[in-house]
Amino acid sequence: MRALTVVPLKAGSLAVTDMPDPNRGDDELLVEGLALGVCGTDHEISEGAYGWAPDGAERLILGHESLGRVLEAPEGSEFAPGDLVVGIVRMPDPQPCVACAHDEWDMCRNGEYTEHGIKQIHGFGSRRWSIPAEHAVKLAPNLEKVGVLLEPTTVVAKAWEQVERIGSRAYFDPKKVLVTGAGPIGLLGALIGVQKGLEVYVLDRATEGIKPELVEALGAHYVTGDAVEQMTTIAPDVVIEATGAVPVISAVLANNVPYGIVCLTGISAPHESEVDLGFINRDLVLDNGVVVGSVNANRRHYEEAAAVLDRADNAWLERLITRRVPLEDFAQAFERQDGDVKVVLDLT
C-alpha cells in the first residue's frame, strides 16, 4: 500500500513509499484511510527534529490526525463496516506507570508510552491502517468532511477540562477567555469557549483574511497587536495559549488577573529570554494564579471532542480546512502558504 513515510531524524527523507498492508489482530479494526491532517509535529518530524520508527523498521508511517472508514471489525465490538472512526494517538507503555495503568496514558509518568506516527508505532498516513478497537472513536456520519479535525479538538478539550478542574478548587465563574493564536488549536479552543457561553477573544498577528472571518463567524472577538495591551484591556479569567511564542507567553503570565488560569498548549523552541521570573512568581503567588501545561488526550477527551464537532456548524468547520492535497502530492501539503489554517491530505 502507499503511505507517507519518513526516516526519523533524517531531514529530507519524507516520501510516499510502498509499505506492507497492515495485519489486523483479533481485537483490531481494519480501516480504510480517508484523510490525514498535517500539523507542526509532522513538519518537525519531517525536518529530522525527532521521531522514532517501530522496532526493526527503518521508516515510520507519519501522521496522527486521522479519519478513516471501518472495513473489518471484531465480532461483538461497537463498530461495524462503514463506520467513520478516528484513532487515538497515544498508547500506554507495555509495563504501565501508575497513570497508564489507570487508563490515563495522556498523563504518562515514565515516558515509555508510544504514539502513532510519532513514537514507535506507525501512523495513519496510509491507504489502510489497523488499531485496537478500544483505541478508536466512532464519529457521526455527518462529520465525514470534517472528522479529521477531531484529534486537534481533543487537545483543547483536554485543556478546557484542566482549566475547569483547577478552577473548581474554589468558586469559579469565568466570563472572559483569551485564546492566543488563530491556528487550528486556537480556533477550536475558541469554539469550545463559545459553546460554553463565554465571551471569547482571539489574538493573532493576521489583520485580514480567513482567520478574522472565522472568529467573527463564531460570534467571538478578533484582536491583534500587543499581547500585554490586550491582556490589560480584556482582563481574561482564562487564557488558552496556542502559539508557543515566548513573548506572548511572557505577556500573559506577567499580566494575568487574580485567580486567573493560563493553560499552555503551544510548544516553544529553545529560546534565551530575559523574562522576569521573580515578578511572575510574585504575581502568581499573591494572586492565586495558575499556569498549567497540557498535551495529548485520553479517550474521554476524544469523546468530548466528537460531541464538540457534532454541536458545531459544519460549514464553519469545513472552512478551517483551507487546503486538501492528494497523498501523492504530499510535498505541497508541507509547503507553508499564507492563509493556511488546516491542510489535509486526501488518502483516497
Secondary structure, DSSP 8 states (H G I E B T S, - for coil): -EEEEE-TT-TT--EEEE-------TTEEEEEEEEEEE-HHHHHHHTTS--B--TT-S-EE---EEEEEEEE--TTSS--TT-EEEE-SEE--SS--HHHHTT-GGG-SSS--EEETTBEE--S-BSEEEEEGGGEEEE-GGGTTTGGGHHHHHHHHHHHHHHHHHHTTS-----EEEEE--SHHHHHHHHHHHHTT-EEEEE-S--SSHHHHHHHHHT-EEE-S-HHHHHHHH--SEEEE-S--HHHHHHHHHT--TT-EEEE-S----------HHHHHHHHHHTT-EEEE--S--HHHHHHHHHHHHHS-HHHHHHHEEEEEEGGGHHHHTS--TT-SEEEEE--
